[in-house]
Amino acid sequence: MKKGRQIRLIEVKSEVGAGTRGASLGVDAVKIAALDYRSNFFKNHRSISIPDDNASLYGMIESRYAKRIRSVLKMYERIGAAIRDSLKDGKFPIVLSGDHSNAGGTMAGIRMAYPDSRLGVIWIDAHSDLHSPYTTPSGNMHGMALAVSLAEDNIENKVNDLDFETIELWERLKNVGDITPKVEYRDLLFMTLRDFEEQEGYIIKKNRLKNFSTSEIRKIGVTKICREALKHLSHCDKIYITFDVDALDPSISRGTGTPVKGGINEREAADIILELVQNERVCCLEFTEINPTLDSENVMAETVFEILQKVARQVEII
């Protein structure tokens, strides 16, 4: 990472991939937290806002097993273009996102900017998001972002019969940016993963995916865990970090759609991200799934803003 790398904030208020409403308000909740702290952060850092397609939430669900997939496809294309342009401008994108389906667009954009580079992904999340329309129990596309980026159908564990239109849109989603897959299994690792379905477990076991659990992080220590994570991805040219706030334990805040017990605390989250972004290969960071409608006193957004400020300072001095 070049010294004095300039941050570009990218706001993605879309929640079309979520099953619970409210994540589209997460970006503004973080801005309100900044105001409460009397911070000029959002005044001092340029921000790009990606047009959302949340109006589709009021329309019909086209596919039972890939809800609002047309809108997700639109978001992938919009997010991908913004990420690509920001990276080509030499900026460090920090994405503030509604639901986690948007991460597929972010990965598409990174690969569009660096088509010849190998992309490593650090997925800090309670969930694996490895479902496809063929396996999903809910049809919610925020549970498919990694499967899309891995071009994974998981036909071996198929439980849903898809119509032709859904299959076509799913293939288009996988091919955004004309690069598929966006990431290889050996270039992916999880942190705090602790909640997944049988079909996802099959993929995790089959591909021997690495996961640093909350207990390992506490036993081994953040610094050593992050070193091991970066070593695991040592063959990758670029690294993308995505932080779903349900990686945090619900005792901190329930301001997210799918909280799961056994997560890390806010100090551990901040230390992990701060440690990782020091590596020059880290090219993009994402915060996602903040839902103030499920929160009390905006605690989750305040927690994210505190981490965001620290990370920004770290990136700008490296």
Secondary structure, 3 states (H helix, E strand, C coil): CCCCCCEEEEEECCCCCCCCCCHHHHHHHHHHHHHHCCCCHHHHCCEEEECCCHHHHHCCCCCCCCCCHHHHHHHHHHHHHHHHHHHHCCCEEEEEECCHHHHHHHHHHHHHHCCCCCEEEEEECCECCCCCCCCCCCCCHHHCHHHHHHCCCCHHHCCCCCCHHHHHHHHHHHCHHHCCCCCCHHHEEEECCCECCHHHHHHHHHCCCEEECHHHHHHHCHHHHHHHHHHHCCCCCEEEEEEEHHHECCCCCCCCCCCCCCCECHHHHHHHHHHHCCCCCEEEEEEECCCHHHCCCCHHHHHHHHHHHHHHHHHHHC
